[in-house]
Amino acid sequence: MKIYKSSVYNEDFKKELQLISKLKNPNIVNFIGFIAEKSQLGIIFEFCENGNLKNFLKNEKNLTWKRKLNILIGISKGMELD
């Protein structure tokens, strides 16, 4: 879940929701929904067993260059525009 510091349901939040709700790619974490209650705004994504990419790379000490390259290829495929 991504929590927002602002509790204001504004145009930026709406735009982000519209964008991520349209993303369908096996290399991108799926959008599940959002929460907008009282003083909290959040975006809910699918559960990733290994955590986010940043934590995975930080904690994984024995990544081979082949594995690193595969990760980079996955990232670039997730960034591709249709």
SULNORPE-V989459 format. One record per residue. N is the residue number from 1. RES is the residue in three letters. SS is DSSP state (helix for helix, strand for strand, loop for the rest). PSI is psi as a letter, one per 40 degrees, with the letter a starting at -180 (none if undefined). OMEGA is omega as a letter, one per 20 degrees, with the letter a starting at -180 (999 if undefined). Layout:
N_RES_SS_PSI_OMEGA + N_RES_SS_PSI_OMEGA
This chain:
1_MET_loop_h_r + 2_LYS_strand_h_a + 3_ILE_strand_h_r + 4_TYR_loop_i_r + 5_LYS_loop_d_r + 6_SER_loop_i_r + 7_SER_loop_e_a + 8_VAL_loop_h_r + 9_TYR_loop_g_a + 10_ASN_loop_a_a + 11_GLU_helix_d_r + 12_ASP_helix_d_r + 13_PHE_helix_d_r + 14_LYS_helix_d_a + 15_LYS_helix_d_r + 16_GLU_helix_d_r + 17_LEU_helix_d_r + 18_GLN_helix_d_a + 19_LEU_helix_d_a + 20_ILE_helix_d_r + 21_SER_helix_e_r + 22_LYS_helix_e_a + 23_LEU_loop_h_r + 24_LYS_loop_h_a + 25_ASN_loop_h_a + 26_PRO_loop_e_a + 27_ASN_loop_e_r + 28_ILE_loop_h_r + 29_VAL_loop_h_a + 30_ASN_loop_i_r + 31_PHE_strand_h_r + 32_ILE_strand_d_a + 33_GLY_strand_a_r + 34_PHE_strand_i_r + 35_ILE_strand_h_r + 36_ALA_strand_g_a + 37_GLU_strand_h_r + 38_LYS_loop_b_a + 39_SER_loop_e_a + 40_GLN_strand_h_r + 41_LEU_strand_h_r + 42_GLY_strand_i_r + 43_ILE_strand_h_a + 44_ILE_strand_h_r + 45_PHE_strand_i_r + 46_GLU_loop_i_r + 47_PHE_loop_h_r + 48_CYS_loop_h_a + 49_GLU_loop_d_a + 50_ASN_loop_e_a + 51_GLY_loop_a_a + 52_ASN_loop_i_a + 53_LEU_helix_d_a + 54_LYS_helix_d_a + 55_ASN_helix_d_r + 56_PHE_helix_d_a + 57_LEU_helix_d_r + 58_LYS_helix_d_a + 59_ASN_helix_e_a + 60_GLU_loop_h_a + 61_LYS_loop_d_a + 62_ASN_loop_f_r + 63_LEU_loop_h_r + 64_THR_loop_i_r + 65_TRP_helix_d_r + 66_LYS_helix_d_r + 67_ARG_helix_d_r + 68_LYS_helix_d_r + 69_LEU_helix_d_r + 70_ASN_helix_d_r + 71_ILE_helix_d_r + 72_LEU_helix_d_r + 73_ILE_helix_d_r + 74_GLY_helix_d_r + 75_ILE_helix_d_a + 76_SER_helix_d_r + 77_LYS_helix_d_r + 78_GLY_helix_d_a + 79_MET_helix_e_a + 80_GLU_loop_h_r + 81_LEU_loop_h_r + 82_ASP_loop_none_999
